[in-house]
């Protein structure tokens, strides 16, 4: 909570860093921010064709329902993955700025994570609205809870980034480890499938994945699906504060070495 309070005190600097990050990403691009929607849309279309129609599940799930489920799995995962990866490199990327401006490393990491989440969720909300207009998903009052669910995803990704960013400054191999973990995590999380589609023998273990709880909440709020398993929600509630606590320990331990390695 003290770190969140400190970040709130730097909110104007964080907002400026977010603005600069978004502008720098698309500087010189003819279509600008549109690329943050086009690329995920192409991937969603490809996965939708493969898993929603070409390899339609034998359990009777309609192709269009599968595509809607993919929308609520893939796009939140992309937000988490991109935010974690960009947040990991934020301190190194902003090393020159940190030496000139009295800015905390937490603010740099938060800005990188926040800009990724904002960009990805703009595309997600637009496509969710398009799916509703086409009758692919029901427009429910529960959509008002989407910002709360997205905040949980933001806190999870920010916890990962705050933990790994100072380690990456000292140990550059960290980026390869995180990339490998995220690759495995993509297939180990209910992104392309739903948790209840797994064999009963492994559902219990898979439910302990905090991302399963997060994606379950997205599908609950956006699609009116059933509640995620209690184990998934408990795991999500435990892992988020655990990551923040571990990141505080890592920051305190590595703070004396950051100036040396930047």
Backbone as CSV, one residue per row, in Angstrom:
resi,resn,N_x,N_y,N_z,CA_x,CA_y,CA_z,C_x,C_y,C_z
1,UNK,0.818,-1.204,0.000,0.000,0.000,0.000,0.853,1.255,0.000
2,UNK,1.999,1.205,0.690,2.883,2.370,0.692,3.439,2.637,-0.701
3,UNK,3.716,1.573,-1.455,4.220,1.753,-2.823,3.135,2.324,-3.720
4,UNK,1.909,1.865,-3.533,0.808,2.430,-4.305,0.607,3.896,-3.972
5,UNK,0.760,4.235,-2.689,0.646,5.632,-2.295,1.735,6.482,-2.920
6,UNK,2.952,5.942,-2.970,4.060,6.670,-3.584,3.818,6.858,-5.081
7,UNK,3.287,5.832,-5.724,2.983,5.947,-7.154,1.881,6.971,-7.402
8,UNK,0.908,7.019,-6.492,-0.152,8.024,-6.629,0.430,9.426,-6.524
9,UNK,1.442,9.586,-5.677,2.093,10.882,-5.559,2.839,11.277,-6.828
10,UNK,3.243,10.285,-7.617,3.951,10.547,-8.877,3.031,10.393,-10.089
11,UNK,1.732,10.491,-9.870,0.760,10.200,-10.929,0.945,11.092,-12.143
12,UNK,1.327,12.347,-11.954,1.504,13.238,-13.105,2.713,12.816,-13.932
13,UNK,3.774,12.427,-13.254,4.952,11.947,-13.983,4.637,10.638,-14.704
14,UNK,3.904,9.760,-14.028,3.523,8.497,-14.656,2.662,8.752,-15.882
15,UNK,1.699,9.672,-15.775,0.839,9.991,-16.913,1.650,10.541,-18.082
16,UNK,2.657,11.370,-17.782,3.501,11.921,-18.848,4.338,10.817,-19.495
17,UNK,4.844,9.888,-18.682,5.617,8.776,-19.232,4.740,7.871,-20.098
18,UNK,3.502,7.653,-19.686,2.575,6.854,-20.494,2.335,7.535,-21.832
19,UNK,2.110,8.840,-21.803,1.873,9.578,-23.046,3.085,9.500,-23.968
20,UNK,4.267,9.667,-23.406,5.492,9.608,-24.205,5.711,8.210,-24.768
21,UNK,5.409,7.191,-23.968,5.612,5.813,-24.424,4.687,5.484,-25.585
22,UNK,3.419,5.862,-25.480,2.466,5.574,-26.542,2.851,6.332,-27.811
23,UNK,3.257,7.587,-27.661,3.640,8.375,-28.834,4.889,7.803,-29.493
24,UNK,5.868,7.355,-28.675,7.109,6.825,-29.223,6.886,5.505,-29.963
25,UNK,5.936,4.708,-29.517,5.692,3.407,-30.149,5.266,3.560,-31.605
26,UNK,4.466,4.572,-31.871,3.870,4.693,-33.200,4.379,5.910,-33.962
27,UNK,5.482,6.484,-33.498,6.036,7.643,-34.184,6.464,7.254,-35.603
28,UNK,5.988,7.992,-36.584,6.339,7.733,-37.976,5.467,6.709,-38.655
29,UNK,4.616,6.019,-37.908,3.714,5.022,-38.502,2.502,5.725,-39.097
30,UNK,2.152,5.374,-40.310,1.058,6.055,-41.000,-0.277,5.831,-40.296
31,UNK,-0.492,4.615,-39.788,-1.771,4.304,-39.161,-1.735,4.460,-37.637
32,UNK,-0.574,4.750,-37.079,-0.473,5.076,-35.670,-1.074,4.035,-34.745
33,UNK,-1.977,4.505,-33.861,-2.572,3.639,-32.841,-3.394,2.503,-33.440
34,UNK,-3.774,2.646,-34.695,-4.576,1.603,-35.325,-3.858,0.262,-35.343
35,UNK,-2.519,0.302,-35.364,-1.761,-0.954,-35.379,-1.940,-1.737,-34.081
36,UNK,-2.216,-1.051,-32.980,-2.432,-1.757,-31.710,-3.722,-2.562,-31.728
37,UNK,-4.582,-2.288,-32.713,-5.829,-3.035,-32.863,-5.726,-4.035,-34.008
38,UNK,-5.067,-3.641,-35.101,-5.007,-4.497,-36.285,-4.261,-5.799,-36.029
39,UNK,-3.081,-5.704,-35.411,-2.289,-6.919,-35.192,-3.005,-7.935,-34.304
40,UNK,-3.540,-7.529,-33.136,-4.317,-8.511,-32.356,-5.544,-9.022,-33.093
41,UNK,-6.186,-8.152,-33.903,-7.374,-8.582,-34.647,-7.028,-9.678,-35.645
42,UNK,-5.879,-9.551,-36.297,-5.446,-10.582,-37.243,-5.206,-11.910,-36.524
43,UNK,-4.549,-11.842,-35.358,-4.291,-13.064,-34.592,-5.590,-13.677,-34.093
44,UNK,-6.510,-12.835,-33.623,-7.801,-13.350,-33.159,-8.549,-14.035,-34.294
45,UNK,-8.501,-13.450,-35.487,-9.156,-14.051,-36.640,-8.554,-15.409,-36.970
46,UNK,-7.220,-15.488,-36.915,-6.549,-16.755,-37.214,-6.911,-17.832,-36.196
47,UNK,-6.830,-17.494,-34.907,-7.189,-18.466,-33.872,-8.665,-18.827,-33.955
48,UNK,-9.508,-17.839,-34.282,-10.933,-18.110,-34.388,-11.254,-19.072,-35.508
49,UNK,-10.585,-18.920,-36.646,-10.807,-19.834,-37.767,-10.362,-21.248,-37.428
50,UNK,-9.214,-21.344,-36.719,-8.665,-22.661,-36.419,-9.485,-23.367,-35.343
51,UNK,-9.688,-22.685,-34.203,-10.314,-23.345,-33.057,-11.834,-23.196,-33.045
52,UNK,-12.348,-22.184,-33.756,-13.786,-21.987,-33.738,-14.523,-22.685,-34.860
53,UNK,-13.818,-22.957,-35.954,-14.512,-23.510,-37.115,-13.803,-24.734,-37.700
54,UNK,-12.497,-24.637,-38.005,-11.807,-25.769,-38.624,-11.728,-26.955,-37.679
55,UNK,-11.437,-26.675,-36.395,-11.337,-27.746,-35.409,-12.401,-27.533,-34.341
56,UNK,-13.634,-27.486,-34.776,-14.731,-27.253,-33.839,-14.778,-28.364,-32.806
57,UNK,-14.942,-27.967,-31.562,-14.909,-28.940,-30.462,-16.053,-29.946,-30.602
58,UNK,-15.789,-31.148,-30.179,-16.781,-32.217,-30.268,-17.832,-32.134,-29.172
59,UNK,-17.703,-31.151,-28.262,-18.665,-31.053,-27.162,-19.902,-30.247,-27.532
60,UNK,-20.003,-29.868,-28.811,-21.197,-29.163,-29.253,-21.129,-27.664,-29.127
61,UNK,-19.997,-27.110,-28.755,-19.855,-25.666,-28.638,-19.859,-25.051,-30.026
62,UNK,-20.734,-24.078,-30.233,-20.819,-23.438,-31.536,-19.556,-22.646,-31.828
63,UNK,-19.214,-22.554,-33.127,-18.013,-21.842,-33.524,-18.006,-20.402,-33.070
64,UNK,-19.169,-19.723,-33.187,-19.203,-18.323,-32.793,-19.019,-18.162,-31.286
65,UNK,-19.533,-19.126,-30.474,-19.319,-19.073,-29.035,-17.843,-19.279,-28.708
66,UNK,-17.188,-20.138,-29.466,-15.770,-20.384,-29.266,-14.967,-19.124,-29.566
67,UNK,-15.322,-18.407,-30.615,-14.604,-17.187,-30.971,-14.792,-16.135,-29.888
68,UNK,-15.985,-16.021,-29.345,-16.226,-15.067,-28.260,-15.400,-15.428,-27.031
69,UNK,-15.292,-16.728,-26.741,-14.461,-17.169,-25.622,-12.988,-16.865,-25.882
70,UNK,-12.556,-17.037,-27.134,-11.176,-16.702,-27.503,-10.912,-15.208,-27.328
71,UNK,-11.888,-14.393,-27.672,-11.735,-12.948,-27.499,-11.442,-12.601,-26.045
72,UNK,-12.154,-13.242,-25.122,-11.993,-12.952,-23.698,-10.833,-13.720,-23.069
73,UNK,-10.161,-14.542,-23.859,-8.959,-15.212,-23.372,-7.706,-14.624,-23.957
74,UNK,-7.718,-14.442,-25.285,-6.515,-13.969,-25.969,-6.184,-12.518,-25.642
75,UNK,-7.163,-11.630,-25.729,-6.843,-10.210,-25.584,-6.377,-9.871,-24.167
76,UNK,-7.027,-10.368,-23.095,-6.480,-10.124,-21.756,-5.097,-10.753,-21.569
77,UNK,-4.864,-11.926,-22.200,-3.531,-12.522,-22.097,-2.500,-11.661,-22.790
78,UNK,-2.823,-11.131,-23.973,-1.886,-10.249,-24.664,-1.569,-9.019,-23.822
79,UNK,-2.570,-8.480,-23.154,-2.347,-7.324,-22.287,-1.384,-7.688,-21.160
80,UNK,-1.607,-8.844,-20.527,-0.739,-9.284,-19.437,0.671,-9.567,-19.936
81,UNK,0.782,-10.255,-21.070,2.094,-10.621,-21.607,2.889,-9.383,-22.018
82,UNK,2.259,-8.490,-22.768,2.973,-7.295,-23.222,3.351,-6.401,-22.052
83,UNK,2.436,-6.240,-21.095,2.722,-5.393,-19.938,3.875,-5.960,-19.112
84,UNK,3.888,-7.270,-18.914,4.961,-7.900,-18.137,6.300,-7.749,-18.844
85,UNK,6.318,-7.944,-20.159,7.566,-7.871,-20.922,8.106,-6.444,-20.993
86,UNK,7.232,-5.492,-21.274,7.685,-4.109,-21.375,8.049,-3.537,-20.013
87,UNK,7.323,-3.954,-18.992,7.654,-3.507,-17.644,8.996,-4.034,-17.175
88,UNK,9.324,-5.256,-17.575,10.609,-5.856,-17.218,11.776,-4.994,-17.698
89,UNK,11.679,-4.441,-18.900,12.783,-3.672,-19.497,12.696,-2.176,-19.216
90,UNK,11.700,-1.744,-18.437,11.447,-0.311,-18.285,12.602,0.428,-17.621
91,UNK,13.196,-0.145,-16.585,14.280,0.555,-15.872,15.491,0.720,-16.776
92,UNK,15.825,-0.326,-17.517,16.964,-0.250,-18.434,16.672,0.750,-19.548
93,UNK,15.458,0.696,-20.092,15.097,1.594,-21.186,15.113,3.052,-20.749
94,UNK,14.758,3.303,-19.504,14.688,4.676,-19.006,15.909,5.039,-18.156
95,UNK,16.991,4.291,-18.346,18.188,4.536,-17.533,18.716,5.947,-17.651
96,UNK,18.777,6.478,-18.875,19.285,7.839,-19.077,18.388,8.862,-18.394
97,UNK,17.068,8.644,-18.465,16.136,9.575,-17.830,16.243,9.523,-16.309
98,UNK,16.430,8.334,-15.768,16.534,8.186,-14.316,17.752,8.915,-13.750
99,UNK,18.806,9.050,-14.562,20.006,9.749,-14.106,19.849,11.264,-14.147
100,UNK,18.848,11.748,-14.897,18.672,13.191,-15.053,17.509,13.743,-14.238
101,UNK,16.473,12.930,-14.055,15.243,13.395,-13.420,15.019,12.633,-12.118
102,UNK,14.607,13.317,-11.049,14.307,12.629,-9.785,13.029,11.808,-9.904
103,UNK,13.169,10.636,-10.488,12.032,9.770,-10.790,12.305,8.390,-10.207
104,UNK,11.289,7.786,-9.606,11.480,6.460,-9.020,11.430,5.396,-10.112
105,UNK,12.119,4.300,-9.852,12.067,3.178,-10.806,10.664,2.591,-10.895
106,UNK,9.924,2.635,-9.781,8.545,2.130,-9.810,7.689,2.905,-10.798
107,UNK,7.918,4.204,-10.904,7.131,5.016,-11.833,7.415,4.611,-13.278
108,UNK,8.673,4.332,-13.601,9.025,3.901,-14.959,8.363,2.577,-15.306
109,UNK,8.425,1.637,-14.377,7.827,0.326,-14.613,6.311,0.449,-14.744
110,UNK,5.707,1.226,-13.857,4.252,1.401,-13.881,3.787,2.024,-15.190
111,UNK,4.529,3.009,-15.689,4.152,3.669,-16.944,4.196,2.691,-18.109
112,UNK,5.224,1.846,-18.171,5.337,0.870,-19.256,4.206,-0.149,-19.195
113,UNK,3.882,-0.612,-17.992,2.798,-1.582,-17.827,1.456,-0.943,-18.154
114,UNK,1.248,0.270,-17.669,-0.030,0.943,-17.853,-0.300,1.263,-19.325
115,UNK,0.727,1.717,-20.040,0.530,2.031,-21.457,0.167,0.777,-22.248
116,UNK,0.805,-0.352,-21.928,0.476,-1.606,-22.610,-0.960,-2.022,-22.321
117,UNK,-1.368,-1.934,-21.073,-2.727,-2.316,-20.709,-3.762,-1.413,-21.367
118,UNK,-3.500,-0.130,-21.382,-4.446,0.797,-21.997,-4.628,0.502,-23.480
119,UNK,-3.519,0.337,-24.195,-3.598,0.085,-25.629,-4.332,-1.219,-25.933
120,UNK,-4.003,-2.260,-25.212,-4.642,-3.550,-25.472,-6.131,-3.526,-25.134
121,UNK,-6.493,-2.822,-24.064,-7.895,-2.822,-23.671,-8.747,-1.903,-24.533
122,UNK,-8.144,-0.946,-25.179,-8.895,-0.161,-26.161,-9.379,-1.082,-27.278
123,UNK,-8.469,-1.898,-27.808,-8.849,-2.848,-28.842,-9.854,-3.870,-28.333
124,UNK,-9.655,-4.346,-27.106,-10.553,-5.352,-26.535,-11.976,-4.807,-26.413
125,UNK,-12.108,-3.591,-25.898,-13.439,-3.000,-25.721,-14.106,-2.755,-27.067
126,UNK,-13.341,-2.290,-28.054,-13.906,-2.064,-29.391,-14.438,-3.368,-29.996
127,UNK,-13.659,-4.438,-29.881,-14.095,-5.715,-30.455,-15.243,-6.320,-29.643
128,UNK,-15.228,-6.117,-28.338,-16.343,-6.604,-27.525,-17.631,-5.911,-27.939
129,UNK,-17.558,-4.601,-28.188,-18.728,-3.884,-28.664,-19.168,-4.348,-30.042
130,UNK,-18.191,-4.631,-30.922,-18.528,-5.124,-32.262,-19.187,-6.495,-32.178
131,UNK,-18.683,-7.367,-31.320,-19.287,-8.691,-31.150,-20.720,-8.565,-30.628
132,UNK,-20.935,-7.621,-29.715,-22.284,-7.415,-29.184,-23.219,-6.897,-30.275
133,UNK,-22.719,-5.975,-31.103,-23.535,-5.430,-32.189,-23.909,-6.504,-33.199
134,UNK,-23.038,-7.489,-33.380,-23.286,-8.576,-34.329,-24.067,-9.727,-33.701
135,UNK,-24.379,-9.603,-32.419,-25.126,-10.646,-31.740,-24.303,-11.835,-31.314
136,UNK,-22.966,-11.677,-31.308,-22.097,-12.801,-30.919,-21.955,-12.923,-29.403
137,UNK,-22.094,-11.824,-28.687,-22.039,-11.856,-27.226,-23.211,-11.037,-26.697
138,UNK,-23.762,-11.409,-25.545,-24.871,-10.635,-24.980,-24.361,-9.347,-24.339
139,UNK,-25.074,-8.264,-24.544,-24.721,-7.008,-23.890,-25.365,-7.004,-22.513
140,UNK,-24.529,-7.175,-21.492,-25.016,-7.343,-20.138,-24.645,-6.148,-19.264
141,UNK,-25.439,-5.967,-18.199,-25.132,-4.931,-17.214,-23.824,-5.239,-16.495
142,UNK,-23.427,-6.514,-16.500,-22.194,-6.920,-15.823,-20.946,-6.306,-16.456
143,UNK,-21.078,-5.731,-17.637,-19.925,-5.090,-18.277,-19.368,-3.945,-17.432
144,UNK,-20.181,-3.393,-16.558,-19.703,-2.279,-15.719,-18.580,-2.736,-14.790
145,UNK,-18.458,-4.062,-14.584,-17.402,-4.599,-13.728,-16.104,-4.836,-14.481
146,UNK,-16.101,-4.592,-15.792,-14.899,-4.832,-16.582,-13.699,-4.008,-16.101
147,UNK,-13.850,-2.719,-15.759,-12.688,-1.981,-15.237,-12.102,-2.604,-13.969
148,UNK,-12.956,-3.159,-13.105,-12.452,-3.793,-11.878,-11.652,-5.048,-12.204
149,UNK,-12.149,-5.840,-13.162,-11.420,-7.051,-13.565,-10.102,-6.671,-14.229
150,UNK,-10.139,-5.645,-15.103,-8.917,-5.190,-15.762,-7.903,-4.679,-14.744
151,UNK,-8.387,-4.062,-13.657,-7.477,-3.584,-12.610,-6.759,-4.742,-11.943
152,UNK,-7.457,-5.858,-11.737,-6.801,-7.040,-11.180,-5.699,-7.532,-12.109
153,UNK,-5.983,-7.558,-13.417,-4.956,-7.948,-14.381,-3.789,-6.988,-14.385
154,UNK,-4.081,-5.699,-14.248,-3.027,-4.695,-14.185,-2.145,-4.896,-12.964
155,UNK,-2.745,-5.155,-11.814,-1.969,-5.375,-10.592,-1.123,-6.637,-10.682
156,UNK,-1.664,-7.677,-11.360,-0.893,-8.910,-11.532,0.314,-8.672,-12.425
157,UNK,0.096,-8.027,-13.574,1.206,-7.742,-14.486,2.207,-6.784,-13.864
158,UNK,1.715,-5.802,-13.116,2.613,-4.844,-12.469,3.451,-5.528,-11.391
159,UNK,2.852,-6.493,-10.687,3.624,-7.240,-9.704,4.753,-8.023,-10.342
160,UNK,4.459,-8.669,-11.483,5.500,-9.405,-12.214,6.595,-8.457,-12.686
161,UNK,6.201,-7.311,-13.244,7.172,-6.360,-13.780,8.023,-5.732,-12.679
162,UNK,7.396,-5.369,-11.559,8.152,-4.766,-10.456,9.147,-5.757,-9.851
163,UNK,8.812,-7.043,-9.919,9.732,-8.063,-9.402,10.896,-8.296,-10.353
164,UNK,10.611,-8.378,-11.645,11.642,-8.767,-12.614,12.486,-7.592,-13.114
165,UNK,11.940,-6.371,-13.092,12.662,-5.223,-13.658,13.993,-4.950,-12.964
166,UNK,14.062,-4.875,-11.628,15.377,-4.651,-11.002,16.324,-5.830,-11.169
167,UNK,15.771,-7.051,-11.241,16.629,-8.217,-11.462,17.237,-8.154,-12.855
168,UNK,16.455,-7.698,-13.826,16.937,-7.600,-15.204,18.072,-6.598,-15.332
169,UNK,18.053,-5.555,-14.525,19.140,-4.570,-14.567,20.473,-5.235,-14.257
170,UNK,20.458,-6.152,-13.309,21.690,-6.805,-12.852,21.971,-8.080,-13.639
171,UNK,20.938,-8.837,-13.951,21.097,-10.116,-14.654,20.297,-10.045,-15.950
172,UNK,20.968,-9.807,-17.067,20.268,-9.599,-18.331,19.654,-10.879,-18.892
173,UNK,20.039,-12.026,-18.371,19.404,-13.275,-18.806,17.950,-13.367,-18.351
174,UNK,17.538,-12.476,-17.465,16.175,-12.521,-16.941,15.138,-12.447,-18.047
175,UNK,15.409,-11.672,-19.086,14.433,-11.503,-20.161,14.166,-12.831,-20.870
176,UNK,15.180,-13.664,-21.021,14.994,-14.953,-21.680,14.199,-15.908,-20.794
177,UNK,14.439,-15.842,-19.492,13.688,-16.695,-18.566,12.218,-16.296,-18.562
178,UNK,11.960,-15.005,-18.484,10.576,-14.523,-18.459,9.863,-14.852,-19.765
179,UNK,10.551,-14.696,-20.896,9.958,-15.032,-22.186,9.578,-16.502,-22.244
180,UNK,10.455,-17.364,-21.750,10.164,-18.801,-21.747,8.984,-19.118,-20.832
181,UNK,8.945,-18.481,-19.665,7.846,-18.724,-18.722,6.520,-18.260,-19.311
182,UNK,6.511,-17.104,-19.978,5.285,-16.604,-20.594,4.825,-17.504,-21.738
183,UNK,5.777,-18.069,-22.476,5.415,-18.991,-23.561,4.726,-20.228,-23.005
184,UNK,5.308,-20.796,-21.944,4.685,-21.958,-21.305,3.354,-21.556,-20.673
185,UNK,3.333,-20.367,-20.056,2.125,-19.899,-19.399,0.954,-19.720,-20.349
186,UNK,1.246,-19.367,-21.596,0.184,-19.188,-22.591,-0.595,-20.482,-22.789
187,UNK,0.123,-21.588,-22.901,-0.544,-22.873,-23.134,-1.032,-23.505,-21.840
188,UNK,-0.433,-23.132,-20.713,-0.861,-23.684,-19.432,-2.045,-22.922,-18.839
189,UNK,-2.389,-21.803,-19.439,-3.520,-21.004,-18.966,-4.713,-21.211,-19.900
190,UNK,-5.927,-21.052,-19.381,-7.126,-21.260,-20.219,-7.367,-20.092,-21.169
191,UNK,-6.445,-19.918,-22.106,-6.542,-18.854,-23.106,-7.293,-19.361,-24.329
192,UNK,-6.829,-20.478,-24.885,-7.442,-21.065,-26.074,-8.563,-22.036,-25.722
193,UNK,-8.737,-22.295,-24.455,-9.769,-23.218,-23.994,-10.305,-22.690,-22.679
194,UNK,-11.332,-23.313,-22.173,-11.857,-22.961,-20.858,-11.493,-24.061,-19.873
195,UNK,-11.434,-23.704,-18.609,-10.932,-24.629,-17.601,-11.747,-25.910,-17.534
196,UNK,-13.054,-25.801,-17.710,-13.897,-27.003,-17.604,-13.762,-27.942,-18.792
197,UNK,-13.007,-27.567,-19.803,-12.782,-28.439,-20.962,-11.593,-29.370,-20.751
198,UNK,-10.823,-29.141,-19.698,-9.674,-29.992,-19.414,-10.133,-31.303,-18.802
199,UNK,-9.311,-32.357,-18.917,-9.638,-33.615,-18.238,-9.770,-33.395,-16.738
200,UNK,-10.737,-34.024,-16.097,-10.950,-33.822,-14.656,-9.702,-34.074,-13.816
201,UNK,-8.823,-34.956,-14.298,-7.640,-35.309,-13.506,-6.662,-34.146,-13.352
202,UNK,-6.700,-33.165,-14.253,-5.754,-32.053,-14.164,-6.444,-30.710,-13.935
203,UNK,-7.771,-30.722,-13.849,-8.471,-29.463,-13.625,-8.089,-28.826,-12.295
204,UNK,-7.906,-29.645,-11.284,-7.568,-29.115,-9.962,-6.244,-28.385,-9.958
205,UNK,-5.245,-28.956,-10.641,-3.933,-28.316,-10.711,-4.002,-27.055,-11.569
206,UNK,-4.704,-27.150,-12.701,-4.812,-26.002,-13.594,-5.541,-24.842,-12.934
207,UNK,-6.461,-25.153,-12.018,-7.227,-24.106,-11.343,-6.370,-23.274,-10.401
208,UNK,-5.203,-23.779,-10.023,-4.316,-23.035,-9.132,-3.568,-21.923,-9.859
209,UNK,-3.657,-21.902,-11.168,-3.027,-20.849,-11.955,-3.808,-19.548,-11.749
210,UNK,-3.167,-18.487,-11.252,-3.907,-17.230,-11.020,-4.482,-16.630,-12.288
211,UNK,-3.832,-16.886,-13.438,-4.356,-16.368,-14.698,-5.691,-17.039,-15.041
212,UNK,-5.877,-18.272,-14.596,-7.153,-18.953,-14.824,-8.280,-18.197,-14.138
213,UNK,-8.039,-17.736,-12.931,-9.045,-16.944,-12.234,-9.312,-15.622,-12.931
214,UNK,-8.240,-14.986,-13.417,-8.391,-13.700,-14.100,-9.203,-13.850,-15.383
215,UNK,-8.845,-14.829,-16.231,-9.569,-15.031,-17.487,-11.001,-15.503,-17.224
216,UNK,-11.179,-16.262,-16.162,-12.534,-16.672,-15.788,-13.403,-15.479,-15.437
217,UNK,-12.822,-14.488,-14.775,-13.570,-13.274,-14.446,-13.907,-12.472,-15.699
218,UNK,-12.979,-12.417,-16.651,-13.278,-11.734,-17.920,-14.462,-12.407,-18.612
219,UNK,-14.457,-13.735,-18.666,-15.556,-14.448,-19.339,-16.857,-14.326,-18.559
220,UNK,-16.756,-14.266,-17.241,-17.954,-14.077,-16.415,-18.595,-12.724,-16.694
221,UNK,-17.777,-11.677,-16.697,-18.285,-10.318,-16.849,-18.741,-10.047,-18.282
222,UNK,-17.961,-10.511,-19.252,-18.232,-10.158,-20.656,-19.194,-11.105,-21.352
223,UNK,-19.164,-12.387,-20.981,-19.958,-13.387,-21.698,-21.076,-13.978,-20.860
224,UNK,-21.118,-13.639,-19.568,-22.123,-14.236,-18.712,-21.840,-15.684,-18.378
225,UNK,-20.570,-16.090,-18.472,-20.191,-17.469,-18.136,-20.301,-17.675,-16.625
226,UNK,-20.122,-18.931,-16.203,-20.189,-19.222,-14.786,-18.991,-18.674,-14.034
227,UNK,-19.110,-18.641,-12.719,-18.018,-18.147,-11.878,-16.785,-19.051,-12.001
228,UNK,-15.593,-18.466,-11.988,-14.381,-19.293,-11.971,-14.335,-20.128,-10.695
229,UNK,-13.537,-21.169,-10.731,-13.394,-22.004,-9.546,-12.832,-21.185,-8.386
230,UNK,-13.287,-21.527,-7.190,-12.854,-20.788,-6.006,-11.343,-20.846,-5.844
231,UNK,-10.742,-21.988,-6.196,-9.285,-22.119,-6.077,-8.565,-21.123,-6.975
232,UNK,-9.119,-20.863,-8.151,-8.500,-19.904,-9.064,-8.569,-18.493,-8.501
233,UNK,-9.703,-18.142,-7.916,-9.860,-16.806,-7.347,-8.974,-16.620,-6.117
234,UNK,-8.887,-17.659,-5.289,-8.007,-17.585,-4.120,-6.558,-17.450,-4.558
235,UNK,-6.168,-18.227,-5.577,-4.798,-18.142,-6.098,-4.496,-16.740,-6.608
236,UNK,-5.443,-16.148,-7.338,-5.252,-14.787,-7.846,-5.111,-13.796,-6.695
237,UNK,-5.950,-13.959,-5.668,-5.900,-13.058,-4.526,-4.647,-13.201,-3.694
238,UNK,-4.026,-14.376,-3.721,-2.793,-14.599,-2.951,-1.563,-14.182,-3.751
239,UNK,-1.554,-14.489,-5.046,-0.360,-14.250,-5.861,-0.096,-12.755,-6.050
240,UNK,-1.134,-11.952,-6.222,-0.918,-10.513,-6.450,-0.171,-9.860,-5.291
241,UNK,-0.653,-9.953,-4.043,0.122,-9.344,-2.950,1.472,-10.015,-2.728
242,UNK,1.570,-11.331,-3.018,2.853,-12.015,-2.863,3.885,-11.451,-3.831
243,UNK,3.477,-11.203,-5.073,4.386,-10.615,-6.060,4.837,-9.226,-5.636
244,UNK,3.907,-8.430,-5.118,4.272,-7.080,-4.684,5.233,-7.128,-3.499
245,UNK,5.010,-8.074,-2.580,5.909,-8.200,-1.432,7.298,-8.650,-1.885
246,UNK,7.342,-9.637,-2.770,8.629,-10.106,-3.284,9.345,-9.012,-4.068
247,UNK,8.582,-8.212,-4.822,9.207,-7.133,-5.592,9.806,-6.077,-4.668
248,UNK,9.165,-5.826,-3.528,9.723,-4.876,-2.556,11.039,-5.400,-1.989
249,UNK,11.082,-6.691,-1.706,12.317,-7.287,-1.199,13.415,-7.236,-2.249
250,UNK,13.068,-7.543,-3.492,14.064,-7.522,-4.572,14.584,-6.112,-4.803
251,UNK,13.688,-5.127,-4.758,14.107,-3.740,-4.970,15.052,-3.287,-3.865
252,UNK,14.721,-3.614,-2.610,15.583,-3.221,-1.490,16.947,-3.899,-1.571
253,UNK,16.947,-5.134,-2.023,18.201,-5.892,-2.089,19.098,-5.399,-3.229
254,UNK,18.493,-5.022,-4.357,19.272,-4.671,-5.541,19.464,-3.176,-5.725
255,UNK,18.804,-2.341,-4.926,18.899,-0.885,-5.087,20.340,-0.371,-5.095
256,UNK,21.241,-0.879,-4.227,22.619,-0.362,-4.250,23.374,-0.639,-5.551
257,UNK,22.902,-1.594,-6.340,23.623,-1.984,-7.550,23.040,-1.378,-8.829
258,UNK,21.854,-0.751,-8.727,21.194,-0.285,-9.940,21.992,0.789,-10.666
259,UNK,22.538,1.745,-9.911,23.318,2.816,-10.561,24.557,2.259,-11.265
260,UNK,25.122,1.214,-10.702,26.329,0.627,-11.272,26.058,-0.032,-12.616
261,UNK,24.865,-0.650,-12.754,24.566,-1.417,-13.951,23.790,-0.640,-15.009
262,UNK,23.225,0.516,-14.641,22.482,1.309,-15.631,23.430,2.046,-16.556
